[in-house]
Amino acid sequence: MTGRCRHHARAHSVAVTVSVDDDLTIDVADDGVGLPRAVARSGLHNLTVRAEQAGGTYTVAPTNPLAPA
């Protein structure tokens, strides 16, 4: 994962937080450049499908939604 974040996102750090309440939540955040608006989302789509098959959800969102993409 860290290699992907460094290469694609040009991130210097990655934080992974796992929490368990009524649901299992895995939050991955990095300080990279974010996703460009026009990006092939096939890998992200596969993660969404897998999460839905397990009864969950998968969300990709910018840490700073006002930052330029």
C-alpha positions, 0 to 999 in steps of 0.5 A: 500500500505504501508504495502505491501511495508514494508512487501514484499520490506522491504521498510522504506519509500514510495513516491507517486507522481501524475502529470497531463499534457497531461497524468495522471502519478502516480509514486510510489517509495520506498527504498526497495530491489526490485523485485527478478528476479523470481517472480510471477507477477500475481498481476502486470499483472493484473495492466498492463491489467487494465491500458491497458483497460483504454488506459494507460500503467503500468511499473515496473522498478528499481530505480537503474537498476544497483543494484543487484536484 
